[in-house]
Amino acid sequence: MTRALCTAGVLCFLGAFAATTGAGEHDLDRLIAEAHQPGADGALQPMPVVGDAVFLRRVYVDLIGRIPTADEVREFGTWPAGDRRAKLIDQLLQDERFADRWTIFYSDMLRLRSQAAGGAALIAYVHEALKNGLPYDEMCRRLIYSNGKAGKVPEAGFILGDDADPLAMASITSQVFLGVRIGCAQCHDHPFDVWTRRDFYDLAAFFGKTRRFESQLTRVIYATETSQTSILWPPEGAPGSDARKPLEPRFPFPGTTGDADPEFVKRREALRAERQTALAAADTGPTLDDLLDSSSEKVAKATTGELIKEQATAEAKSEIRKIDVQKGLYQPSELREQLAVAVTDPRNLYFSRALVNRVWKTLVGRGFVEPVDDFRQDNAAALPAALDYLAGEFVACDYDLRSLVRLIVNSEAYQRGHAPADSSEAVRVEMETNLLATPVRRMQSEALYDSIVTAGHLFEPKHSPGRNVKTIRTTMLVPVKGGGEGTAIRPNDLAKGKGAAMPAMALGAGGDPAEGAGYALEAAIELDFTALLKDQGDDEVEIDEMRAMSQEELEAQRMMQMRMARSSLNYEEQVLERQVDDNPVFSTAMRMQSPAPEGHFLRVFGQPNRSDLGDLRDDAASMRQALMMLNGRVTHEASRVGDLEPVHALLVGRSANLDEAIQLVYLEILTRAPSKEELTDAKEILNSSPNPTDGMADLRWILLNCNEFRFLP
């Protein structure tokens, strides 16, 4: 599987990027300008393109999910002004974090849950597909038609995530891949669109023979096909349902481009042909040195008899492989393969427009169609010509996400400023709808988390060993039996297997649970994508599923086990003091098990639960968000000054320079220099503190909690 993805990546990088560089972004801006109809007084004018500092921060967050570092800001400033933006975009598209950040995008769209059957492996598969440039249509085809064991066949996790329910999968396939909410027609004809109840069941029939099975002995979960369909017509309870018959599947979405191949489909085919030629030319086979080395090795083995043994073993393995022991267990789905081809047909603009609309909403802040998954006749696109142009370009570059992102972020529409602050609500909405201004956007939760960690230098230790010793007071439960000495049991140690099973809150990122349960709201399990996709061979070793418990479940279990423990032992409380070297390191939120538990930092800032179809990110502000930023551990640790940070040398010692220290911190947190007034205020904060490092911690905390940090400029 990995080899197949890598091959796709080679094909993609050979030529896809060239397909949309050059005048493409100018064509997009021209279409937007032509579609714009100014107000009656002609007062509405497009906002100017933002400056370099604003663009830099915006594109870093959008493409790789974090703000730029001070060194990256300085490097950008050394590049020629005329092409620095295009150069930066190309660089970020190749950054390894691009796949991490856009895996979050696909995980939201596809409703990927690491705790579902095969969910963790499926997220890792999507990440690998992104990293290697697998075309979007090919990835979707595999998700739609793949059967197999959870974890062993990662793509099968998509259908297993909803228990292979044909009716659910019909709604999901239509809404996720085509942007059409046909699920409304499950019980009756669609009240707002052309889809009938028969259309819905015709689509569901593609999944009618698919079943989810779970072995009671091994707990193995897999998807396969049966000979009979579960989709009958008419539906149960409808007139004539006493004579229900199996329903033949039919794809209800008509092609929108006619019989002839449009220009963008021809360009796609030409691009594929070029890549095949380039790949064939690059595949030269083994070199002469390789052949000589191989021959020498065979001669050496022949003299010891090892060659004969190897040949016999190879022949035996070959014969065994001819026996497909899984053929009867994991039957492929011919019907879903037909559906996958129809959904991803390049002439089917439902498919390309749905993805383009989602990407546009993610990068610009407002979709051409809102909600992004509700295309219908009475919900027309704001700028249909621009949407169709981008959809065609997406097909022409062979469904390459990087090419689509490059085209959008190079455009003036993406790089425009926000509507004037004194604009009325009606004017602001009109400007944003017509792409004359970009909406104000808060960083998505993962990007906000990683940006705090970046600004606070928390991806690696920032305190020298022994410089940050902290005294922790822990309440101990000491069981006393028969008046004898009890064994000290710390409640938070019990989660690690020490003593009786009494669960504690999840560990705080980079810290100790004894420091307070509130810090656990920013902790999570990190997924190892490489391990999840590692070839497990014929033994099919199980990948352990990581399951998170809700806070209510943890508390209920803790109370139950507390009662059980107290029924046999008497306890007394003791307070123990211990010293720890408090030097936490935080991992990226992009690879956390997702969705995070309820109440986690990522969920508080809008990460969806991915269970309900159409559950989009919530951008609304809340008091919980403010409290988490004010009191949360990640903000606290980011504010503290470590002696290994660059700013430390500017605060203490012979090289101390408060002006430079303040300028550096503004650059690291807000990607800009402070104004004269801000510099004066910051120096007052530092000078009024017991020492410069404490004052700088206060200043950092203030900057991390300001709106300018959380919202994209």
C-alpha positions in Angstrom: 0.0 0.0 0.0 2.7 2.4 1.0 4.6 1.7 -2.3 1.4 2.5 -4.3 1.0 5.8 -2.5 4.7 6.7 -3.1 4.3 6.0 -6.8 1.2 8.2 -6.9 3.3 10.9 -5.2 6.1 10.6 -7.8 3.5 11.0 -10.6 1.9 14.0 -8.9 5.1 15.9 -8.3 6.5 15.4 -11.8 4.0 17.7 -13.4 0.9 18.7 -11.4 2.3 21.8 -9.8 3.1 23.4 -13.2 -0.6 23.1 -14.2 -1.7 26.0 -12.1 1.3 28.3 -11.8 1.5 31.4 -13.9 -1.6 33.1 -15.0 -4.1 30.9 -13.2 -4.6 33.1 -10.2 -5.0 36.1 -12.5 -7.8 34.4 -14.4 -9.5 33.7 -11.0 -9.2 37.3 -10.0 -10.5 38.4 -13.4 -13.6 36.2 -13.1 -14.3 37.6 -9.6 -13.9 41.2 -10.8 -16.3 40.5 -13.7 -18.9 39.0 -11.5 -18.8 41.9 -9.0 -21.8 44.2 -9.1 -21.2 47.3 -7.0 -23.9 48.9 -4.9 -26.3 51.5 -6.3 -24.0 54.3 -5.3 -21.0 52.6 -6.6 -19.2 52.9 -3.2 -18.2 49.3 -2.7 -14.6 48.8 -3.8 -12.3 45.8 -3.2 -10.0 46.0 -0.2 -6.3 46.3 -1.1 -4.0 43.3 -0.8 -2.5 43.0 2.7 1.1 43.7 3.5 3.9 41.2 3.7 3.8 40.7 7.4 0.0 40.0 7.4 0.3 37.7 4.4 3.2 35.8 6.1 1.2 35.1 9.2 -2.0 34.2 7.3 -0.4 31.8 4.9 1.7 30.0 7.6 -1.4 29.3 9.7 -3.5 28.2 6.7 -0.9 26.0 5.0 1.0 24.4 7.9 -1.1 25.2 10.9 1.1 27.5 13.0 2.5 31.0 13.1 6.0 31.6 11.7 9.0 31.7 13.9 11.2 34.8 14.2 13.9 33.2 12.1 11.3 32.4 9.4 10.1 36.0 9.4 13.6 37.3 9.0 14.4 34.9 6.2 11.2 36.0 4.3 12.4 39.6 4.5 15.7 38.8 2.8 13.9 37.4 -0.4 13.3 39.7 -3.4 10.0 41.5 -2.9 8.6 40.7 -6.3 8.4 37.0 -5.9 8.8 36.3 -2.2 5.1 35.4 -1.7 5.1 32.8 -4.5 8.4 31.4 -3.2 7.0 31.1 0.3 3.9 29.4 -0.9 5.9 26.8 -2.8 8.1 26.3 0.2 5.2 25.7 2.6 3.4 23.4 0.2 6.5 21.1 0.5 6.8 21.5 4.2 6.2 18.2 6.1 3.6 20.0 8.2 1.4 20.6 5.2 0.3 17.0 5.3 -0.4 17.2 9.0 -2.5 20.4 8.7 -4.6 19.2 5.8 -5.1 15.8 7.4 -7.1 17.7 9.9 -9.1 19.2 7.0 -9.9 15.8 5.5 -10.6 14.3 9.0 -13.3 16.9 9.6 -14.7 16.4 6.1 -14.7 12.6 6.1 -15.6 12.4 9.8 -12.6 10.3 10.8 -12.5 9.2 14.4 -9.4 7.5 15.8 -11.5 5.6 18.3 -13.8 4.1 15.6 -13.1 0.7 14.2 -10.0 1.2 12.0 -10.2 4.9 12.5 -6.6 5.6 13.6 -5.2 3.6 10.7 -7.5 5.5 8.3 -6.3 8.9 9.6 -2.7 7.6 9.1 -3.6 6.5 5.6 -5.1 9.9 4.7 -1.9 11.5 6.0 0.3 9.2 3.9 -1.9 10.0 0.8 -1.4 13.7 1.4 2.3 13.4 2.0 2.9 11.5 -1.2 0.4 13.4 -3.4 -2.1 10.7 -4.1 -4.8 12.4 -6.3 -8.0 13.2 -4.4 -10.2 11.2 -6.7 -8.1 8.1 -6.3 -8.2 8.4 -2.5 -11.9 8.8 -2.5 -12.4 5.8 -4.8 -10.5 3.6 -2.3 -12.5 4.9 0.6 -15.8 4.2 -1.1 -15.2 0.6 -2.4 -12.6 -0.9 0.0 -13.5 -3.9 2.1 -11.3 -5.7 4.7 -10.2 -5.8 8.2 -10.1 -2.7 10.4 -6.5 -1.6 10.7 -5.2 -4.1 8.2 -6.9 -2.4 5.2 -7.0 1.3 6.4 -9.4 2.4 3.6 -12.0 0.0 4.9 -12.2 2.2 8.1 -14.4 4.6 6.2 -17.3 2.3 5.8 -16.7 0.6 9.1 -16.9 3.9 10.9 -20.7 3.9 10.3 -21.1 0.2 10.7 -21.6 -0.3 6.9 -25.2 0.9 7.2 -26.4 1.3 3.6 -28.9 4.1 4.4 -26.3 6.0 6.4 -23.6 5.5 3.7 -25.9 6.8 1.0 -26.4 10.1 2.9 -22.7 10.3 3.8 -21.4 9.6 0.3 -23.7 12.2 -1.2 -23.1 14.9 1.3 -19.4 14.4 1.9 -18.2 13.8 -1.7 -20.9 15.6 -3.7 -22.1 18.3 -1.4 -25.7 17.2 -1.8 -27.9 16.5 1.2 -29.9 13.7 -0.3 -30.5 12.2 3.2 -33.6 14.4 3.5 -35.2 12.1 0.9 -34.9 9.0 3.0 -38.4 9.2 4.3 -40.1 11.4 1.7 -39.2 13.4 -1.5 -36.8 16.2 -0.8 -38.8 19.3 0.2 -36.3 21.8 -1.2 -34.6 19.9 -4.1 -35.2 17.6 -7.0 -34.2 14.4 -5.2 -37.0 11.8 -4.6 -37.2 9.0 -2.2 -36.5 6.5 -5.0 -33.3 8.4 -5.8 -32.1 7.9 -2.2 -32.9 4.2 -2.2 -31.3 3.8 -5.6 -28.1 5.2 -4.2 -28.3 3.2 -1.0 -28.6 0.0 -3.1 -24.9 0.3 -4.0 -24.2 -0.5 -0.3 -27.0 -3.1 0.1 -24.7 -6.2 -0.1 -22.0 -4.8 2.3 -21.9 -6.1 5.8 -19.9 -5.3 8.9 -18.8 -8.4 10.9 -17.1 -8.8 14.2 -15.5 -12.1 15.3 -16.7 -13.0 18.8 -13.5 -15.0 19.4 -10.8 -12.6 18.1 -12.8 -9.3 18.2 -11.6 -8.8 14.6 -13.9 -6.3 12.8 -14.1 -6.3 9.0 -16.3 -5.3 6.1 -17.2 -7.7 3.3 -20.0 -8.5 0.7 -22.8 -10.9 0.8 -24.9 -12.3 -2.1 -28.2 -10.7 -1.1 -29.0 -7.0 -0.7 -30.7 -5.5 2.3 -32.2 -2.6 0.2 -35.8 -3.4 -1.0 -38.4 -1.4 -2.7 -40.8 0.0 -1.8 -39.5 0.8 1.7 -41.1 -0.8 4.7 -44.4 0.8 5.6 -44.9 2.4 2.1 -47.8 1.5 -0.2 -47.1 -1.8 -1.8 -44.5 -2.8 0.7 -46.1 -6.2 1.1 -44.5 -7.1 -2.3 -41.0 -5.7 -1.7 -38.3 -6.7 -4.1 -34.5 -6.2 -4.2 -33.6 -2.8 -5.7 -31.0 -2.5 -8.4 -28.6 0.4 -7.7 -28.7 3.5 -9.9 -26.5 6.6 -9.7 -29.1 9.5 -9.4 -26.7 12.4 -10.1 -26.6 13.2 -13.8 -23.4 14.4 -15.5 -23.2 18.1 -15.9 -20.8 18.5 -18.8 -22.5 16.6 -21.6 -21.1 13.6 -23.6 -18.0 15.4 -25.0 -15.0 15.8 -22.8 -14.6 19.4 -21.7 -11.3 21.2 -22.0 -10.2 20.6 -18.4 -10.7 16.8 -18.8 -8.5 16.8 -21.9 -5.8 18.7 -20.0 -6.0 16.1 -17.2 -5.5 13.2 -19.6 -2.6 15.0 -21.3 -1.0 15.6 -17.9 -1.4 11.9 -17.0 0.2 10.9 -20.3 3.2 13.2 -19.6 3.7 11.7 -16.2 3.5 8.2 -17.4 6.2 9.0 -20.0 8.4 10.7 -17.4 7.9 7.8 -15.0 8.8 5.2 -17.6 11.9 7.1 -18.6 13.0 7.3 -15.0 12.5 3.6 -14.4 15.8 2.4 -15.8 15.9 -0.8 -13.7 19.0 -2.1 -11.8 22.4 -0.8 -12.6 25.4 -2.9 -13.7 26.9 -2.5 -10.2 23.6 -3.8 -8.7 23.7 -6.9 -11.0 27.3 -7.6 -10.2 26.7 -7.3 -6.5 23.7 -9.5 -6.7 25.6 -12.1 -8.7 28.5 -12.1 -6.3 26.1 -12.7 -3.4 24.5 -15.6 -5.2 27.8 -17.2 -5.9 28.8 -17.0 -2.2 25.5 -18.4 -1.1 25.7 -21.3 -3.6 29.0 -22.5 -2.2 27.3 -22.9 1.3 24.0 -24.4 0.1 22.1 -21.3 1.2 20.9 -20.5 -2.3 19.1 -23.8 -2.6 17.4 -23.3 0.7 16.3 -19.7 -0.3 14.9 -20.9 -3.6 12.9 -23.7 -1.9 11.5 -21.3 0.7 10.6 -18.8 -2.0 8.8 -21.4 -4.1 6.9 -22.6 -1.0 5.8 -19.0 -0.1 4.7 -18.4 -3.7 2.5 -21.5 -3.6 1.0 -20.4 -0.3 0.2 -17.0 -1.6 -1.8 -18.5 -4.5 -4.2 -19.7 -1.9 -6.3 -16.7 -1.1 -7.4 -17.5 2.4 -9.1 -14.2 2.8 -11.1 -14.3 -0.4 -14.2 -15.7 1.2 -13.8 -13.4 4.2 -13.2 -10.0 2.6 -15.1 -10.1 -0.6 -14.5 -7.0 -2.8 -17.5 -4.8 -3.6 -18.3 -4.6 -7.3 -21.3 -2.4 -6.7 -19.4 0.1 -4.6 -16.6 0.1 -7.1 -19.1 1.1 -9.8 -20.3 3.8 -7.5 -16.8 5.0 -6.8 -16.1 5.4 -10.5 -19.4 7.4 -11.0 -18.8 9.7 -8.0 -15.2 10.5 -9.1 -15.8 10.8 -12.8 -14.1 14.0 -14.0 -17.2 15.1 -15.8 -19.2 15.0 -12.6 -18.7 18.5 -11.3 -20.6 17.8 -8.2 -17.5 16.0 -7.0 -14.9 18.7 -7.8 -17.1 21.6 -6.8 -17.8 20.1 -3.4 -14.1 19.8 -2.6 -13.2 23.2 -4.0 -16.0 24.9 -2.0 -14.7 23.3 1.2 -11.1 24.3 0.5 -12.2 27.9 -0.4 -14.1 28.2 2.9 -11.1 26.9 4.8 -8.7 29.4 3.2 -10.8 32.4 2.6 -13.4 32.1 5.4 -16.6 31.8 3.4 -17.7 29.2 0.8 -19.1 30.0 -2.6 -22.0 27.9 -1.3 -23.1 28.0 2.4 -23.4 25.7 4.1 -20.5 24.0 2.3 -22.3 20.7 1.9 -25.7 21.9 0.8 -25.6 22.4 -3.0 -29.2 22.7 -4.3 -31.2 24.7 -6.9 -32.4 27.3 -4.4 -29.0 27.7 -2.7 -26.9 29.0 -5.6 -23.2 29.7 -5.5 -22.3 33.4 -4.8 -19.9 33.5 -7.7 -20.7 30.4 -9.9 -18.2 31.3 -12.6 -15.3 31.4 -10.1 -16.4 28.1 -8.5 -16.7 26.3 -11.9 -13.3 27.7 -12.9 -11.6 26.4 -9.8 -13.4 23.0 -10.1 -12.2 22.7 -13.7 -8.6 23.6 -12.7 -8.8 21.0 -9.9 -9.7 18.3 -12.4 -7.1 19.6 -14.9 -4.3 19.2 -12.3 -5.4 15.6 -11.7 -7.1 16.4 -8.4 -3.9 17.6 -6.8 -4.7 19.4 -3.5 -1.4 21.3 -3.4 -2.1 22.8 -6.9 -5.6 23.9 -5.8 -4.2 25.5 -2.6 -1.4 27.2 -4.6 -3.9 28.7 -7.0 -6.1 30.1 -4.3 -3.5 31.5 -2.0 -1.7 33.2 -4.9 -4.9 35.1 -5.8 -5.8 38.6 -4.8 -9.1 37.3 -3.4 -7.2 35.3 -0.7 -4.7 38.1 0.0 -7.2 41.0 0.4 -7.8 42.7 3.7 -10.9 42.7 5.9 -13.8 45.0 5.5 -13.3 48.4 7.2 -14.0 48.2 10.9 -16.7 50.9 10.7 -18.7 49.1 8.0 -22.2 48.2 8.7 -23.1 44.5 8.9 -24.9 44.6 5.6 -21.9 46.2 3.8 -19.5 43.8 5.4 -21.5 40.7 4.4 -21.9 42.0 0.8 -18.1 42.7 0.5 -17.2 39.3 1.9 -19.8 37.5 -0.3 -18.5 39.2 -3.4 -14.9 38.5 -2.4 -14.1 42.2 -2.1 -12.9 41.6 1.5 -11.9 38.5 3.5 -13.8 37.6 6.6 -12.2 37.8 10.0 -11.2 34.2 11.0 -10.0 32.8 14.3 -7.3 30.2 14.0 -8.7 26.7 14.0 -8.2 24.9 17.4 -5.2 22.8 16.3 -3.4 25.8 14.7 -4.1 28.0 17.8 -2.6 25.3 20.1 0.5 24.8 17.9 0.9 28.6 17.5 1.0 29.0 21.3 3.5 26.2 21.5 5.6 27.8 18.7 5.5 31.2 20.3 6.5 29.8 23.7 9.3 27.6 22.4 7.6 24.5 23.8 8.3 21.9 21.1 11.6 21.3 22.9 13.0 22.0 26.4 13.6 25.6 27.1 14.8 25.3 30.7 18.2 23.8 31.6 18.1 20.7 33.8 17.8 21.6 37.5 16.9 25.3 36.9 13.2 24.8 37.3 12.8 22.6 40.4 9.3 22.8 41.7 7.8 21.4 44.9 4.6 19.4 44.5 2.3 18.6 47.4 0.3 15.4 46.8 -2.5 14.0 48.9 -1.8 10.3 49.5 -4.4 7.7 50.5 -2.7 5.3 52.9 -4.6 2.0 53.4 -4.4 0.9 57.0 -5.3 -2.7 57.8 -5.3 -4.2 61.3 -3.5 -1.3 62.7 -0.4 -2.1 60.8 1.5 0.2 58.5 -0.3 0.9 55.2 1.2 1.3 51.7 1.0 4.8 50.3 -1.1 5.0 47.2 -1.3 8.2 45.2 -4.6 8.4 43.3 -2.8 9.7 40.2 -0.4 6.8 40.2 -3.2 4.3 40.0 -3.8 5.2 36.4 -0.3 4.0 35.7 -0.9 0.6 37.2 0.5 1.3 40.7 -1.8 0.0 43.4 -5.5 -0.6 43.1 -7.2 0.4 39.9 -8.4 3.9 40.7 -8.3 6.0 37.5 -7.1 9.6 37.4 -7.5 12.4 34.9 -5.5 12.2 31.7 -1.9 13.5 32.0 -1.3 17.1 31.3 0.8 17.7 28.2 4.4 17.6 29.3 3.5 17.7 33.0 2.5 15.7 36.0 -1.1 15.0 37.0 -0.4 16.1 40.5 -0.2 19.6 39.3 -4.0 19.8 38.9 -6.7 18.2 36.9 -7.4 21.4 35.0 -4.1 21.0 33.1 -5.4 17.7 31.7 -7.7 19.6 29.5 -4.8 20.1 27.1 -3.4 16.6 27.1 -4.0 13.9 24.5 -2.6 10.7 23.0 -0.4 11.2 20.0 -0.9 9.0 17.0 2.1 7.3 15.4 1.2 7.4 11.7 4.2 5.3 10.6 3.4 2.5 13.1 -0.3 2.5 12.2 0.5 1.9 8.5 3.3 -0.6 9.1 2.9 -3.8 7.1 1.8 -6.4 9.6 2.4 -9.3 7.3 0.4 -12.5 7.1 0.0 -12.8 10.9 -2.3 -9.8 10.9 -1.2 -8.5 14.3 -3.8 -6.4 15.9 -3.3 -2.7 16.2 -4.4 -1.7 19.7 -7.2 0.8 19.7 -6.7 3.8 21.9 -10.0 4.6 23.6 -10.6 7.8 25.6 -13.1 7.9 28.4 -15.2 10.9 29.1 -14.7 12.9 32.3 -18.1 11.5 33.6 -17.0 7.9 32.9 -13.7 8.4 34.6 -15.4 9.9 37.7 -18.0 7.2 37.8 -15.4 4.5 37.6 -13.2 6.2 40.2 -16.1 6.4 42.7 -17.1 2.8 42.1 -13.5 1.6 42.7 -13.1 3.9 45.7 -16.1 2.2 47.3 -14.8 -1.2 46.5 -11.4 -0.3 48.0 -12.9 1.2 51.1 -15.0 -1.9 51.7 -11.9 -4.0 52.5 -9.5 -1.4 53.8 -9.4 1.7 55.9 -7.6 4.8 54.6 -6.1 7.8 56.0 -4.9 10.9 54.1 -1.3 12.1 54.2 0.4 14.9 52.3 3.6 14.2 50.6 6.0 16.8 49.3 8.3 16.0 46.4 10.5 18.0 44.0 10.2 17.7 40.2 12.2 19.4 37.4 9.4 21.3 35.7 10.6 21.5 32.1 7.6 20.4 30.0 7.7 19.7 26.2 4.5 19.8 24.2 3.7 17.8 21.0 1.8 19.1 18.0 -2.0 19.1 18.1 -2.0 18.0 14.5 -1.2 14.4 15.5 -3.3 14.1 18.6 -5.9 11.3 18.8 -9.0 12.9 17.4 -11.6 14.1 18.0 -10.3 15.1 21.4 -12.3 14.3 24.6 -15.1 16.6 25.5 -13.7 19.6 27.3 -10.3 19.4 25.8 -8.6 22.5 24.4 -9.3 21.5 20.8 -13.0 20.8 21.4 -13.5 24.0 23.4 -12.1 25.9 20.4 -14.4 24.3 17.9 -13.1 20.9 16.9 -16.3 18.9 15.9 -17.1 15.5 17.3 -17.2 14.0 13.7 -20.1 11.7 14.6 -23.0 13.7 13.2 -23.2 14.2 9.4 -22.8 17.9 8.7 -21.2 18.7 12.1 -19.0 21.6 11.1 -16.4 23.5 13.2 -18.0 26.0 15.6 -16.3 29.4 15.4 -18.4 31.0 18.2 -16.6 32.6 21.1 -17.3 31.4 24.6 -16.3 32.0 28.2 -14.7 28.6 28.4 -12.3 29.6 25.6 -11.4 32.8 27.5 -10.8 30.9 30.8 -8.7 28.3 29.1 -6.5 30.9 27.5 -6.2 32.9 30.8 -5.6 29.9 33.1 -4.6 27.0 30.8 -1.3 25.3 31.2 -0.1 25.7 27.6 -0.5 29.5 27.8 1.2 29.5 31.2 4.2 27.5 30.0 4.5 29.5 26.8 4.6 32.7 28.8 7.4 31.6 31.1 10.9 32.5 30.0 13.4 29.7 29.8 17.2 30.2 29.9 17.6 28.3 26.7 15.4 30.8 24.7 16.9 33.6 22.6 15.0 36.2 24.6 16.6 35.2 27.9 20.0 36.6 26.9 18.3 40.0 26.1 16.8 40.1 29.6 19.8 39.2 31.9 23.5 39.5 31.8 25.9 41.7 29.9 23.9 41.6 26.6 20.6 42.7 28.2 18.6 45.0 26.0 15.0 45.4 27.0 14.0 47.1 23.7 15.4 44.2 21.6 13.8 41.7 23.9 10.4 43.3 23.5 10.8 43.6 19.8 11.7 39.9 19.6 8.7 38.8 21.6 6.3 40.8 19.5 7.9 39.2 16.4 7.5 35.7 17.8 3.9 36.2 19.0 2.3 38.7 16.7 4.7 38.5 13.6 5.3 42.2 13.7 7.3 44.9 15.5 5.7 46.9 18.4 4.6 50.5 17.9 6.2 53.2 19.9 3.3 53.2 22.4 3.4 49.5 22.7 7.2 49.5 23.3 6.7 52.1 26.1 3.9 50.2 27.7 5.9 46.9 27.5 9.0 48.5 29.2 6.8 49.7 32.0 5.5 46.2 32.6 9.1 44.8 32.7 10.4 47.6 34.9 7.6 47.3 37.4 8.1 43.5 37.9 10.5 41.9 40.5 12.8 40.9 37.7 12.9 41.2 33.8 12.1 37.5 33.3 8.9 37.7 35.4 7.9 40.9 33.6 8.5 39.3 30.2 6.3 36.4 31.3 3.5 38.8 32.1 4.0 40.6 28.7 3.9 37.3 26.8 0.7 36.2 28.7 -0.9 39.5 27.7 0.0 39.1 24.0 -1.1 35.5 23.9 -4.5 36.5 25.2 -5.1 39.4 22.9 -7.5 39.1 19.9 -4.7 39.9 17.5 -3.0 36.6 18.4 -6.1 34.4 18.0 -7.5 35.9 14.9 -5.8 35.9 11.5 -5.0 39.4 10.2 
